[in-house]
Amino acid sequence: MVLDYLTGVVAAYINPDLALNSQRGFKGIAKKAIIMFLVSLAYRLDCLVGKEIMQYAVMWFFISNESLSIIENAAKAGVPIPTRFKESLEQLAKEKQAR
């Protein structure tokens, strides 16, 4: 989560098309806090049920989401991303927007 936030700040600093925005930064931090709450909630639900299914599903969802965001930030900062990898990310972004 911290790495995602930092790569976003670095991308905004490096890329002249992006701008550092305190309101956007605050929203990002608020989203991270909600994610931590959801992971904690999933853990508590698993404790009640006696299984470890929900917490892992929620954690893997957010781990993959954060990973994609870090890679997107790296691309915005000008880090070269392999073409096939970039195409896969673009496809995932389209699917994410469709939801």
C-alpha positions in Angstrom: 0.0 0.0 0.0 2.8 2.4 0.9 4.6 1.4 -2.3 1.5 2.2 -4.4 1.2 5.6 -2.8 4.9 6.4 -3.2 5.0 5.3 -6.8 1.9 7.5 -7.5 3.7 10.5 -5.9 6.9 9.8 -7.9 4.9 9.4 -11.1 3.1 12.8 -10.5 6.5 14.4 -9.8 8.2 13.0 -12.9 5.4 13.2 -15.4 4.5 16.8 -16.4 1.0 15.7 -17.5 0.2 14.7 -13.9 0.1 17.0 -10.9 0.6 16.5 -7.2 -2.8 17.1 -5.6 -3.4 17.0 -1.9 -7.1 16.2 -2.2 -6.3 13.3 -4.5 -3.6 12.1 -2.0 -6.0 12.3 0.9 -8.6 10.2 -1.1 -5.8 7.7 -1.8 -5.0 7.4 1.9 -8.7 7.1 2.8 -9.1 4.3 0.3 -6.1 2.5 1.9 -7.7 2.8 5.3 -10.9 1.3 4.0 -9.0 -1.6 2.4 -7.3 -2.3 5.8 -10.8 -2.2 7.4 -12.2 -4.7 4.9 -9.2 -7.1 5.4 -9.8 -6.9 9.2 -13.5 -7.5 8.7 -12.8 -10.5 6.5 -10.4 -11.8 9.2 -13.1 -11.4 11.9 -15.7 -13.1 9.8 -13.3 -16.1 9.3 -12.8 -16.2 13.0 -16.6 -16.5 13.5 -17.0 -19.1 10.9 -13.9 -21.1 11.8 -12.4 -21.1 8.3 -9.7 -19.1 6.6 -11.4 -18.5 3.2 -12.7 -14.9 3.3 -9.5 -13.2 4.5 -7.4 -14.8 1.8 -9.9 -14.0 -0.9 -10.0 -10.3 0.2 -6.3 -10.1 0.6 -5.5 -11.6 -2.8 -8.0 -9.3 -4.5 -6.4 -6.2 -3.0 -2.8 -7.5 -3.5 -3.5 -7.9 -7.2 -5.2 -4.5 -7.4 -2.3 -2.8 -5.6 0.2 -4.5 -7.8 -1.6 -3.3 -11.0 -1.7 0.2 -9.6 2.1 0.1 -8.9 2.8 -1.0 -12.4 0.5 1.6 -13.9 2.3 4.3 -11.8 5.7 3.0 -13.0 4.4 3.3 -16.6 3.2 6.9 -15.9 6.7 7.7 -14.5 8.2 6.6 -17.8 9.5 3.2 -16.7 9.5 0.9 -19.8 6.9 -1.9 -19.5 7.1 -4.9 -21.8 4.5 -4.7 -24.6 2.6 -7.9 -23.8 2.5 -7.0 -20.1 1.2 -3.5 -20.9 -1.5 -5.0 -23.2 -2.6 -7.3 -20.4 -2.8 -4.3 -18.0 -4.8 -2.3 -20.5 -7.2 -5.2 -20.9 -7.6 -5.5 -17.1 -8.2 -1.7 -16.9 -10.9 -2.0 -19.5 -12.6 -4.8 -17.5 -12.2 -2.7 -14.3 -14.0 0.2 -16.0 -16.7 -2.0 -17.3 -17.7 -3.0 -13.7 
